[in-house]
Amino acid sequence: MNSDIKYADMRSAYGNTLVELGSVNKDIVCVGSDTTDSLKTKKFGDKFPERFFNIGIAEANLVSIAAGLAIGGKIAFASTYAAFLPGRCLDQIRNTICYPDLNVKLVVSHAGLTVGPDGASHQQIEDLSIMRSIPNMKVITPSDAVAVPKLIKNIVETQGPFYMRLARPSSEVIYDENDSDFKIGQGNILRDGSDMTIISCGLMVYKSLQAANNLKKDYGISCRVIDCYSIKPIDRNMIIKAAKETGSIITVEEHNYIGGLGSAVAEVCCDEYPCHVKRIGIMDTFGESARDSELDLLLEKYGLSEKEIERNVLNLTRIINGNLS
Amino acid sequence: MKFGMRYLDLREKVRQVRINAIKGISEAGSGHPGASFSAAEIMGVLYFRILKHNPLDPEWSERDYFINSKGHSAPGYYATLAVAGYFPTEEMKDLRKLGSRLQGHPVMYSKYLENHSLPGVEFSAGSEGIGLSVSIGLSLANIINNRNNYVYVLLGDGETNEGQVWEAAMTAPKYKLDKLIAFLDRNSIQQDGFTEDVMPLNPVRDKWLAFNWNVIEINGHKLEQIMEALNKANQVKDKPTIIIANTIKGNGIKHMANNPKWHGKAPNPKQLPLLLEELVGDYMIAPSIIAGKKENYEEKIKKAERAGADIIHLDVMDGKFVPNRTFLADTIKKLRPITNLPFDAHLMIEKPHLYIDDYIDAACDIITIHTETCNKEQFMLIRDKVLSNGISLGIAINPESNIPSWIIPFLNSIDVIIVMSVHPGFSGQKFIPEITSKIASLNKFLQIQGFKGYIEADGGIDASTVQQVYDAGARILVAGSAVFSNNDINSAIIQLRHKTNVTLERNLLRKADENNIRKDWLIARKHILIPLANELGIEGELNEL
C-alpha cells in the first residue's frame, strides 16, 4: 500500500453515520440479518436498542419487516451482504417496497468481486442491473468512505426506496471531508479532460483516476473522470455534456458489463447524443476466490485494472482516429 | 351482547359484502370468489366491529391496521371497505378495469398511486407470503411510537407454503408482539387443488404452537366465534395470536363452496341474478328451547348447538302479557355461559322498558319486544339502551296485530321483526295459515321502506309450514316443537333445512327460466341439486345432462 494514500472503510462510515443521524432523527430504525457486526450497524443497535432489530438469517423477512416499519412511519434501513438482497428478495423489494414507494433504504456491503476469499457465491455483480430496473428504486454506489455519510444523509432526506452498494475492503480515499456536492441524480467531475470521458462508480473511480493520470503522463491523452455515484436517477446532463465535449465515453464498474452503469450511460447516449461508449465490466462471467492480498490480481484477472482502462482508452482513441482519417 | 356485536346487523353487512364482491367479479369477468367468500366473516367482524378506524379519515393516526396478505381476496376486501364506508359500493363495478382504483390485487394507498389504490388499503399484496413480515414491522413501529394499537393480518392457508411465512412466524414471538393477531383462512383449497394434496399443512395447529404462538381454532364463518376468539386474543400477553379460522372456500354460493374450480373464476354474468338471489336467501334456524319437555334448557341448548342451530330462541313469558310463564332474565344469565350461539330473546312481557336492563345484563344478542307492550317513548328508551350495548333490536307482532305506524321511522334501527304465526303463550300450537300472506305483504312493504333487517317467523314452524313462510320472506325460522319434540334433534334440523333448501332451489330454477339459463344452471348446480331432485321434479332432467 502506498503510504501517501489514505485508506478508509465504507462500512464503518455507514455504521457511524447511522448512529450520528439516528441520534437526531428518531424515525431512523435499522434491521439486520445476522451480519450486523460485519455491516457495522451493531453500533446503532448498541446505542438505540429499541430501534434495532436483528431478525436472523431471513432476508425476505428482513426487507418485508423494513417495509412494515416504513408503513408505520419509520425510515427503515435494512442491511446485509449484497449477495443476499437483490436476487433473493427481488419479489419483496419490487412488490412490497418499490410499488408503494416505501421509505426503505437497502444498504448492502460486500458488493462486487472484492468480497475476495468468499468466492463467486458472495460476489454480487448483477445488483445494479436488477435494482435499477424496478420503478421507484434509486440506486447509489459511493466511491469512497468520505462519500458514504454524505450520501446516507441524502437518502435519509429523500423519500422512497434506495439501494446503496458498499464495498468490503478498505479503499483509497478520493474525496476531501469538505467536499459537499453530493446530490441524488448527480455525478461529480473529479478531473476535467477533453479527449475522452471515463465514467465509473464504486472502487473503480480511484482506478479510473489513476488511469487518467497515466494516460496524460504517458500519451498526452486528456481524460475527464466522472464519479457516477447516482446510478439511478443518473446525471443525464453531465453524460450528454461529456459526450458532446469529449466525443466518446468509457464506463468502468465492478459489475457485470450487462445492465449496470455502462448500460445506463449507453442508454442516455443512445437516446440523447449517440456516440461511442465502451463498457468495462466483468464479462458476463462468475468470479472466484482470492485472498485479501490478491484483490488487485483478482480485479485484473476479470478486466478491472488501471492497465485495462488505459488499454481501452488507447484502443478507443485509435478507433476514433482511424475513423476520422 | 356477549360481544356487543349487534349480531343481525353484522350478519346483514357481511351478506352485503358477498353481494358486492360477486357483482364486482361478475362484472370484471375474473377475480377470486372463493377466497373472497371464505374470509367474508373475518373481514366483516374486523371492519364492522373490531378495528379502531375511521372510513372518513383512513389515515387517522390512532387507527388499528389490517394487513391483507392474501391479496387474491381483493373483491371481498374491497367490498368490505365499501360497505364500511371507504368508498361507494357502486364503484365495485370497476373491479379490475383499466384506470380503476380497484386493482386486481390490493395496492397500498398513497398520493402517488391515488388513481390505482383505495384509501384504507395499508399493504400492496398479490405476491404471497409477505404480509405477516410486514405486520411485524408495523407492530414494531407501533411499539417504538408507544402506540397500543393492534395489527391484524389475514393469511391464506395456501400462502403459508411460502418459507417467508415461517421466518415471520419465528420472529413475532421473539418480540412478544401481543398486539399482532393473525387470521389463517383455513379453507383448505389453493389454486391447484386441496392444500393437503398440493402441500400438506397439517398438523397446522401444532406447527403454530411449536413456533410459540397463542393458537385459537374456530369456525371462521361463525361471527360469534370470531368475536370470542378476538376477545380471548386480547387477554394474552407477550405472545402473538393466530386464529385458525376453518372456513369453506366460496361459502355463500353452494355450487362454488369447497370447489377448487372456483378459486379464481368469475361466474357467468347471466347467472348473477341467481347468485344474488341465493345470497339474499340466506336463512337461520332458531330452535326455541321452551318447546318439548319442560326445563332442562341447558341440555336443549347444547343439543341444538351440536345439531347446527344458528341462534337460540328464548321465549320469555311473564304470565301477564301472555297467560303462561316461562323464564326471565335471571335464567338467561345462567344459560349464557353454555354457548356462544347468539341468544335471541323474545320478550313476551308487560312493560319491557322497566326490565330491559336485566336482559342487556344477561348478555342477549337479540332483544325483541312486542309493539303491543310499549308506546313510542318507551320504545325509544329501549332502542337506545339496546343499540348502545351492541345488541340487535327486534319488534314482534301478534297474529292479529300489524306494525304500528309510529314505528316506521325507526325501521333502520330494527334488525328483526317477529311475526307470530300462533298466539303467543303456549308451545305446540298450530300454525295460522293466514300468516303466510301477512309475512309476504309485510316483506314487500319493508323492502319498499329499505328495511335491512330480517323477518322472523315464530310459531308452528315445522317441515310442513317452513316452506311457505320462507317463500313469503321469513329468514329466521323459529322451530320449537318441530325440533324438541323430536327425539332426534339433528335430523329434525336437517329436515327443516332440507325443506327450506328445496324452496330456495325452486326459486332459483324459476329465476333461471326467467333468464333463459336453465341448462347452464343445472350443469353448474348439479351436485347440489341431486339430493333435492325428487322434490324438485328434475330427476329426469339431471340424468340427461
Boltz contact constraints between the chains, C-beta under 6 A:
constraints:
  - contact:
      token1: [A, 55]
      token2: [B, 171]
      max_distance: 6.0
  - contact:
      token1: [A, 58]
      token2: [B, 167]
      max_distance: 6.0
  - contact:
      token1: [A, 60]
      token2: [B, 164]
      max_distance: 6.0
  - contact:
      token1: [A, 61]
      token2: [B, 133]
      max_distance: 6.0
  - contact:
      token1: [A, 61]
      token2: [B, 164]
      max_distance: 6.0
  - contact:
      token1: [A, 61]
      token2: [B, 167]
      max_distance: 6.0
  - contact:
      token1: [A, 61]
      token2: [B, 168]
      max_distance: 6.0
  - contact:
      token1: [A, 64]
      token2: [B, 130]
      max_distance: 6.0
  - contact:
      token1: [A, 64]
      token2: [B, 133]
      max_distance: 6.0
  - contact:
      token1: [A, 64]
      token2: [B, 134]
      max_distance: 6.0
  - contact:
      token1: [A, 65]
      token2: [B, 133]
      max_distance: 6.0
  - contact:
      token1: [A, 65]
      token2: [B, 136]
      max_distance: 6.0
  - contact:
      token1: [A, 65]
      token2: [B, 137]
      max_distance: 6.0
  - contact:
      token1: [A, 67]
      token2: [B, 134]
      max_distance: 6.0
  - contact:
      token1: [A, 68]
      token2: [B, 134]
      max_distance: 6.0
  - contact:
      token1: [A, 68]
      token2: [B, 136]
      max_distance: 6.0
  - contact:
      token1: [A, 68]
      token2: [B, 137]
      max_distance: 6.0
  - contact:
      token1: [A, 68]
      token2: [B, 138]
      max_distance: 6.0
  - contact:
      token1: [A, 69]
      token2: [B, 137]
      max_distance: 6.0
  - contact:
      token1: [A, 69]
      token2: [B, 140]
      max_distance: 6.0
  - contact:
      token1: [A, 69]
      token2: [B, 141]
      max_distance: 6.0
  - contact:
      token1: [A, 71]
      token2: [B, 138]
      max_distance: 6.0
  - contact:
      token1: [A, 72]
      token2: [B, 138]
      max_distance: 6.0
  - contact:
      token1: [A, 72]
      token2: [B, 141]
      max_distance: 6.0
  - contact:
      token1: [A, 74]
      token2: [B, 141]
      max_distance: 6.0
  - contact:
      token1: [A, 91]
      token2: [B, 127]
      max_distance: 6.0
  - contact:
      token1: [A, 92]
      token2: [B, 130]
      max_distance: 6.0
  - contact:
      token1: [A, 95]
      token2: [B, 124]
      max_distance: 6.0
  - contact:
      token1: [A, 95]
      token2: [B, 127]
      max_distance: 6.0
  - contact:
      token1: [A, 96]
      token2: [B, 130]
      max_distance: 6.0
  - contact:
      token1: [A, 99]
      token2: [B, 124]
      max_distance: 6.0
  - contact:
      token1: [A, 100]
      token2: [B, 108]
      max_distance: 6.0
  - contact:
      token1: [A, 100]
      token2: [B, 110]
      max_distance: 6.0
  - contact:
      token1: [A, 100]
      token2: [B, 124]
      max_distance: 6.0
  - contact:
      token1: [A, 101]
      token2: [B, 112]
      max_distance: 6.0
